[in-house]
Amino acid sequence: MLEITVYSRPDCQPCKAVARKLDQLGATYRKIDVTEDPAAGEYLRSLGYASTPVTVVGEHHKHGYAPEWLKWAASQVA
């Protein structure tokens, strides 16, 4: 079964919007604060991202707040 992971930063409004949307969809997800986990920041850079939020589901990943993609993500873990 796939897992949703949201990479975020404190006081990041798009990060909060991603979490709210996943909560609304009833999705279970893991949230990682990249300011507290340097390896997580390195991982995001390896994917080509320089900012948050980044949502990862299996081998799929998306930057920013993308409601339709988040609906897809939630359907993968339901």
Backbone as a printed PyTorch tensor [residue, N CA C, xyz], in Angstrom:
tensor([[[  0.8430,  -1.1880,   0.0000],
         [  0.0000,   0.0000,   0.0000],
         [  0.8860,   1.2480,   0.0000]],

        [[  0.4870,   2.2380,  -0.7510],
         [  1.2480,   3.4730,  -0.8500],
         [  0.9910,   4.3700,   0.3520]],

        [[  1.9230,   5.2770,   0.5800],
         [  1.8210,   6.2370,   1.6740],
         [  1.9950,   7.6400,   1.1050]],

        [[  1.2710,   8.5980,   1.6740],
         [  1.4320,  10.0020,   1.2960],
         [  2.3940,  10.6360,   2.2910]],

        [[  3.3890,  11.3250,   1.7640],
         [  4.3100,  12.0920,   2.6000],
         [  4.2990,  13.5320,   2.1210]],

        [[  4.1010,  14.4510,   3.0480],
         [  4.0950,  15.8810,   2.7390],
         [  5.3350,  16.5010,   3.3820]],

        [[  6.1860,  17.0590,   2.5530],
         [  7.3780,  17.7630,   3.0260],
         [  7.0140,  19.2320,   3.1320]],

        [[  7.2270,  19.7980,   4.3190],
         [  6.7670,  21.1630,   4.5630],
         [  7.7620,  21.9450,   5.4110]],

        [[  7.3940,  23.2050,   5.6520],
         [  8.1760,  24.1180,   6.5020],
         [  7.1780,  24.8360,   7.4060]],

        [[  7.6430,  25.2930,   8.5740],
         [  6.7510,  26.0850,   9.4400],
         [  6.3410,  27.3860,   8.7360]],

        [[  5.1670,  27.8390,   9.0260],
         [  4.6360,  29.0970,   8.4930],
         [  4.5350,  29.1340,   6.9750]],

        [[  4.4530,  27.9750,   6.3430],
         [  4.2800,  27.8680,   4.8860],
         [  2.7860,  27.7140,   4.6080]],

        [[  2.1750,  28.7540,   4.0550],
         [  0.7340,  28.7110,   3.8140],
         [  0.3270,  27.6280,   2.8070]],

        [[  1.0480,  27.4560,   1.6910],
         [  0.6830,  26.3630,   0.7930],
         [  0.8140,  24.9950,   1.4740]],

        [[  1.7810,  24.8430,   2.3790],
         [  1.9400,  23.5850,   3.1160],
         [  0.7070,  23.3240,   3.9730]],

        [[  0.2290,  24.3730,   4.6270],
         [ -0.9710,  24.2470,   5.4580],
         [ -2.1850,  23.9130,   4.5990]],

        [[ -2.2590,  24.4900,   3.4020],
         [ -3.3790,  24.2070,   2.5000],
         [ -3.3650,  22.7450,   2.0600]],

        [[ -2.1820,  22.1960,   1.7880],
         [ -2.0750,  20.7810,   1.4130],
         [ -2.5820,  19.9090,   2.5590]],

        [[ -2.1400,  20.1920,   3.7800],
         [ -2.5740,  19.4000,   4.9430],
         [ -4.0870,  19.5110,   5.1380]],

        [[ -4.6460,  20.7180,   5.0070],
         [ -6.1020,  20.8960,   5.1490],
         [ -6.8590,  20.0770,   4.1150]],

        [[ -6.3740,  20.1160,   2.8620],
         [ -7.0640,  19.3780,   1.8020],
         [ -7.0110,  17.8720,   2.0750]],

        [[ -5.8490,  17.3630,   2.4530],
         [ -5.7370,  15.9360,   2.7490],
         [ -6.6150,  15.5590,   3.9410]],

        [[ -6.6950,  16.4350,   4.9330],
         [ -7.5840,  16.1920,   6.0680],
         [ -9.0360,  16.1390,   5.5990]],

        [[ -9.4330,  17.0880,   4.7430],
         [-10.8050,  17.1090,   4.2070],
         [-11.1180,  15.8320,   3.4470]],

        [[-10.1140,  15.3070,   2.7490],
         [-10.3040,  14.0860,   1.9640],
         [-10.2390,  12.8290,   2.8280]],

        [[ -9.9020,  12.9990,   4.0960],
         [ -9.8070,  11.8550,   4.9920],
         [ -8.5860,  10.9910,   4.7580]],

        [[ -7.5780,  11.5650,   4.1400],
         [ -6.3670,  10.8070,   3.8070],
         [ -5.4100,  10.7700,   4.9970]],

        [[ -4.7740,   9.6410,   5.1630],
         [ -3.7170,   9.5030,   6.1520],
         [ -2.4080,   9.8810,   5.4800]],

        [[ -1.6050,  10.6970,   6.1410],
         [ -0.3490,  11.1340,   5.5540],
         [  0.6740,  11.3850,   6.6460]],

        [[  1.9070,  11.3940,   6.2370],
         [  3.0140,  11.7000,   7.1320],
         [  3.5350,  13.0760,   6.7320]],

        [[  3.7940,  13.9220,   7.7160],
         [  4.2800,  15.2760,   7.4630],
         [  5.7100,  15.3730,   7.9730]],

        [[  6.6060,  15.8450,   7.1240],
         [  8.0120,  15.9970,   7.4940],
         [  8.4120,  17.4580,   7.3340]],

        [[  8.9080,  18.0310,   8.4220],
         [  9.3790,  19.4120,   8.4390],
         [ 10.8400,  19.4150,   7.9710]],

        [[ 11.0870,  19.9820,   6.8080],
         [ 12.4390,  19.9560,   6.2510],
         [ 13.4230,  20.8230,   7.0330]],

        [[ 12.9120,  21.7260,   7.8740],
         [ 13.8220,  22.5290,   8.6990],
         [ 14.3580,  21.7230,   9.8720]],

        [[ 13.6960,  20.6250,  10.2000],
         [ 14.1330,  19.7670,  11.3010],
         [ 14.8160,  18.4970,  10.8090]],

        [[ 14.7430,  18.2430,   9.5190],
         [ 15.2850,  16.9980,   8.9610],
         [ 16.1220,  17.3290,   7.7200]],

        [[ 17.4350,  17.5740,   7.8930],
         [ 18.2870,  17.9330,   6.7590],
         [ 18.2790,  16.8970,   5.6350]],

        [[ 18.1610,  15.6300,   5.9800],
         [ 18.1220,  14.5870,   4.9500],
         [ 16.8810,  14.7410,   4.0690]],

        [[ 15.7820,  15.1890,   4.6520],
         [ 14.5580,  15.4050,   3.8770],
         [ 14.7680,  16.5270,   2.8610]],

        [[ 15.4520,  17.5840,   3.2840],
         [ 15.7610,  18.6760,   2.3580],
         [ 16.6370,  18.2150,   1.2170]],

        [[ 17.6160,  17.3880,   1.5190],
         [ 18.4900,  16.8200,   0.4740],
         [ 17.6840,  15.9550,  -0.4910]],

        [[ 16.7630,  15.1670,   0.0510],
         [ 15.9160,  14.3190,  -0.7840],
         [ 15.1040,  15.1750,  -1.7670]],

        [[ 14.5120,  16.2580,  -1.2670],
         [ 13.7300,  17.1310,  -2.1510],
         [ 14.6020,  17.7470,  -3.2330]],

        [[ 15.8030,  18.1710,  -2.8590],
         [ 16.7170,  18.7270,  -3.8690],
         [ 17.0690,  17.6680,  -4.9130]],

        [[ 17.1960,  16.4100,  -4.4930],
         [ 17.5030,  15.3350,  -5.4460],
         [ 16.3580,  15.1130,  -6.4340]],

        [[ 15.1350,  15.4930,  -6.0080],
         [ 13.9740,  15.3940,  -6.8980],
         [ 13.8380,  16.6260,  -7.7820]],

        [[ 14.6470,  17.6590,  -7.4980],
         [ 14.6090,  18.8750,  -8.3010],
         [ 13.8280,  20.0200,  -7.6860]],

        [[ 13.4650,  19.9130,  -6.4160],
         [ 12.6780,  20.9510,  -5.7580],
         [ 13.5460,  21.7980,  -4.8440]],

        [[ 13.2470,  23.0940,  -4.7930],
         [ 13.9820,  24.0140,  -3.9350],
         [ 13.0900,  24.6250,  -2.8570]],

        [[ 11.8020,  24.3010,  -2.8930],
         [ 10.8790,  24.8510,  -1.9030],
         [  9.7860,  23.8340,  -1.5890]],

        [[  9.0080,  24.1580,  -0.5830],
         [  7.9160,  23.2930,  -0.1620],
         [  6.5890,  23.9890,  -0.4410]],

        [[  5.4890,  23.2490,  -0.4310],
         [  5.3370,  21.8490,  -0.0910],
         [  5.6190,  20.9370,  -1.2750]],

        [[  6.0420,  19.7440,  -0.9410],
         [  6.1720,  18.6770,  -1.9240],
         [  5.4360,  17.4730,  -1.3380]],

        [[  4.5370,  16.9200,  -2.1270],
         [  3.7770,  15.7510,  -1.7090],
         [  4.2700,  14.5690,  -2.5200]],

        [[  4.5730,  13.4700,  -1.8360],
         [  5.1150,  12.2730,  -2.4760],
         [  4.1820,  11.0990,  -2.2000]],

        [[  3.8720,  10.3710,  -3.2820],
         [  3.0880,   9.1410,  -3.1820],
         [  3.8180,   8.1040,  -4.0200]],

        [[  4.4400,   7.1470,  -3.3590],
         [  5.2350,   6.1650,  -4.0880],
         [  6.3300,   6.8700,  -4.8660]],

        [[  6.3560,   6.6660,  -6.1730],
         [  7.3620,   7.3120,  -7.0210],
         [  6.8570,   8.6050,  -7.6550]],

        [[  5.6450,   9.0110,  -7.3170],
         [  5.0350,  10.2280,  -7.8580],
         [  5.2200,  11.3650,  -6.8640]],

        [[  5.4570,  12.5590,  -7.3680],
         [  5.6150,  13.7130,  -6.4960],
         [  5.1210,  14.9660,  -7.1910]],

        [[  4.6770,  15.9180,  -6.3610],
         [  4.1030,  17.1500,  -6.8890],
         [  4.4500,  18.2940,  -5.9560]],

        [[  4.8370,  19.4120,  -6.5330],
         [  5.1600,  20.6160,  -5.7640],
         [  3.9360,  21.5130,  -5.6770]],

        [[  3.7620,  22.1620,  -4.5380],
         [  2.7040,  23.1540,  -4.3810],
         [  1.3660,  22.5590,  -4.0170]],

        [[  0.3810,  23.4230,  -4.0450],
         [ -0.9920,  23.0340,  -3.7250],
         [ -1.7190,  22.7350,  -5.0180]],

        [[ -2.0450,  21.4690,  -5.2330],
         [ -2.7130,  21.0240,  -6.4560],
         [ -3.8910,  20.1410,  -6.0470]],

        [[ -5.0790,  20.7360,  -5.8350],
         [ -6.2140,  19.9850,  -5.3000],
         [ -6.5690,  18.7090,  -6.0560]],

        [[ -6.5660,  18.7610,  -7.3700],
         [ -6.9230,  17.5560,  -8.1340],
         [ -5.8870,  16.4540,  -7.9420]],

        [[ -4.6160,  16.8340,  -7.8880],
         [ -3.5630,  15.8440,  -7.6690],
         [ -3.6830,  15.2640,  -6.2660]],

        [[ -4.0290,  16.1000,  -5.2870],
         [ -4.2040,  15.6160,  -3.9220],
         [ -5.3760,  14.6400,  -3.8340]],

        [[ -6.4360,  14.8780,  -4.6080],
         [ -7.5570,  13.9160,  -4.6640],
         [ -7.0610,  12.5860,  -5.2080]],

        [[ -6.2410,  12.6440,  -6.2560],
         [ -5.6680,  11.4240,  -6.8010],
         [ -4.8230,  10.7250,  -5.7350]],

        [[ -3.9750,  11.4980,  -5.0490],
         [ -3.1040,  10.9330,  -4.0190],
         [ -3.9220,  10.2350,  -2.9460]],

        [[ -4.9820,  10.9000,  -2.4860],
         [ -5.8320,  10.3040,  -1.4470],
         [ -6.4640,   9.0120,  -1.9230]],

        [[ -6.8070,   8.9420,  -3.2030],
         [ -7.4320,   7.7210,  -3.7370],
         [ -6.4480,   6.5600,  -3.7900]],

        [[ -5.1540,   6.8610,  -3.8080],
         [ -4.1340,   5.8120,  -3.8810],
         [ -3.9180,   5.1260,  -2.5430]],

        [[ -4.2840,   5.7710,  -1.4530],
         [ -4.0380,   5.2030,  -0.1340],
         [ -5.3290,   4.7650,   0.5470]],

        [[ -6.4530,   4.9730,  -0.1110],
         [ -7.7510,   4.6160,   0.4800],
         [ -7.9610,   3.1180,   0.5280]]])
